[in-house]
Amino acid sequence: MAVVVLLLGGGGLYWALKPPALNPMADPRAAEAMALVQTHGAKHAPTILQAVNERVKQMRERGQGVRLGEWRVEKDGESPDRYLVKMFIREQGFRDWFEREYVWRVNLKRRSVEPLSMAAEDLMPFNEVPPNPLVPPMPTS
């Protein structure tokens, strides 16, 4: 009985004291930023969260090794309204495992979600991906 109480107490203490990047629910604004990303519309699914889960499911169905990492949130600079939301998917390649990192910048004041990594950009609807400054615009006729 004492061991169970000790384990529960230690687990609760760890959960309460872990850094906000690992525990976004400790900061309500960080939790809001994560929710904005996860519920944002995606290219091939109703939400980004559903698109990520579907991608992992498809890899598993093909027999490919895959591990979904934890969603993390951290402040982006000095602004109280800007956060970075990150997660990764670890995929098994032909020889080694590699990680595909998904990163979004969230502005709570404007309620905007901007992809910062190519993997995150791949999930976003076409009309919401910022133009690439290295690619010239298409000529119009």
C-alpha positions as CSV (number, residue, x, y, z in Angstrom):
1,M,0.0,0.0,0.0
2,A,2.8,2.4,0.9
3,V,4.5,1.7,-2.4
4,V,1.4,2.6,-4.4
5,V,0.9,5.8,-2.5
6,L,4.6,6.7,-3.0
7,L,4.4,6.0,-6.7
8,L,1.2,8.0,-7.2
9,G,2.6,10.9,-5.2
10,G,5.9,10.8,-7.1
11,G,4.0,10.7,-10.4
12,G,1.8,13.6,-9.5
13,L,4.8,15.6,-8.3
14,Y,6.6,15.0,-11.6
15,W,3.5,15.9,-13.6
16,A,3.1,19.2,-11.7
17,L,6.8,20.2,-11.9
18,K,7.8,19.2,-15.4
19,P,8.8,22.0,-17.8
20,P,5.9,23.8,-19.6
21,A,7.3,22.5,-22.9
22,L,6.5,19.0,-21.7
23,N,3.3,19.9,-19.9
24,P,1.4,22.5,-22.0
25,M,-1.6,22.2,-19.8
26,A,0.3,24.0,-17.1
27,D,0.1,27.2,-19.3
28,P,-3.5,27.8,-20.6
29,R,-2.2,29.9,-23.5
30,A,0.2,27.1,-24.5
31,A,-2.7,24.6,-24.4
32,E,-4.7,27.0,-26.5
33,A,-1.9,27.2,-29.1
34,M,-1.7,23.4,-29.3
35,A,-5.4,23.2,-29.7
36,L,-5.3,25.8,-32.5
37,V,-2.8,23.7,-34.4
38,Q,-4.4,20.3,-33.7
39,T,-7.9,21.5,-34.8
40,H,-6.7,23.6,-37.8
41,G,-7.9,22.3,-41.2
42,A,-5.5,20.1,-43.1
43,K,-4.9,19.3,-46.7
44,H,-6.3,15.7,-46.8
45,A,-8.2,15.6,-43.5
46,P,-10.6,17.7,-41.5
47,T,-7.9,18.6,-38.9
48,I,-4.1,18.5,-38.6
49,L,-4.4,16.0,-35.7
50,Q,-6.5,13.7,-37.8
51,A,-4.0,14.1,-40.7
52,V,-1.0,13.1,-38.5
53,N,-2.9,10.1,-37.0
54,E,-3.9,9.0,-40.5
55,R,-0.4,9.2,-41.8
56,V,0.9,7.1,-38.9
57,K,-1.9,4.6,-39.4
58,Q,-1.1,4.2,-43.1
59,M,2.6,3.6,-42.4
60,R,1.7,0.9,-39.9
61,E,-0.7,-0.7,-42.3
62,R,2.1,-0.9,-44.9
63,G,4.3,-2.6,-42.3
64,Q,6.6,0.4,-42.0
65,G,8.1,1.0,-38.5
66,V,6.8,4.4,-37.2
67,R,6.6,6.1,-33.8
68,L,4.6,9.2,-33.1
69,G,6.4,11.7,-30.8
70,E,4.8,13.9,-28.1
71,W,3.3,17.3,-29.0
72,R,5.3,20.1,-27.4
73,V,4.7,23.8,-27.0
74,E,7.2,26.6,-26.3
75,K,7.1,30.4,-26.3
76,D,8.3,32.0,-29.4
77,G,10.4,35.1,-28.4
78,E,9.2,37.9,-26.1
79,S,5.6,38.1,-27.3
80,P,3.0,36.6,-25.0
81,D,0.9,35.8,-28.0
82,R,3.4,33.7,-30.0
83,Y,4.1,30.0,-29.5
84,L,5.9,27.2,-31.4
85,V,4.0,23.9,-31.5
86,K,6.2,20.9,-32.4
87,M,5.9,17.2,-32.8
88,F,7.8,14.5,-34.7
89,I,7.2,11.3,-36.4
90,R,10.1,8.7,-36.3
91,E,10.0,6.6,-39.5
92,Q,11.9,3.4,-40.4
93,G,13.8,3.8,-43.6
94,F,15.6,1.2,-45.6
95,R,18.7,1.1,-43.3
96,D,18.0,3.5,-40.5
97,W,15.3,5.4,-38.6
98,F,14.9,9.1,-39.3
99,E,12.7,11.9,-37.8
100,R,10.3,14.1,-39.6
101,E,9.8,17.3,-37.5
102,Y,6.6,19.2,-37.7
103,V,6.8,22.8,-36.5
104,W,4.1,25.6,-36.5
105,R,4.2,29.2,-35.3
106,V,0.9,30.2,-33.6
107,N,-0.2,33.8,-33.0
108,L,-3.0,33.7,-30.4
109,K,-3.9,37.4,-30.9
110,R,-4.5,36.9,-34.7
111,R,-5.6,33.2,-34.2
112,S,-3.2,32.2,-37.0
113,V,-1.2,29.0,-37.6
114,E,1.9,29.2,-39.8
115,P,3.9,26.1,-40.8
116,L,7.7,26.5,-40.2
117,S,8.9,23.1,-41.4
118,M,8.5,21.3,-44.7
119,A,6.7,18.4,-43.0
120,A,4.2,20.8,-41.4
121,E,3.7,22.7,-44.6
122,D,2.9,19.4,-46.3
123,L,-0.2,19.0,-44.0
124,M,-1.5,22.6,-44.6
125,P,-4.1,23.5,-47.1
126,F,-2.6,25.0,-50.3
127,N,-4.2,28.4,-49.8
128,E,-2.5,28.8,-46.3
129,V,1.1,27.9,-47.2
130,P,3.2,31.1,-47.4
131,P,5.0,31.6,-50.8
132,N,8.6,30.3,-51.0
133,P,10.8,33.4,-51.5
134,L,13.3,31.3,-53.4
135,V,10.8,30.3,-56.1
136,P,9.7,33.1,-58.6
137,P,6.0,33.6,-58.9
138,M,4.3,31.9,-61.9
139,P,3.7,34.2,-64.8
140,T,0.1,35.2,-65.5
141,S,-1.3,35.5,-68.9
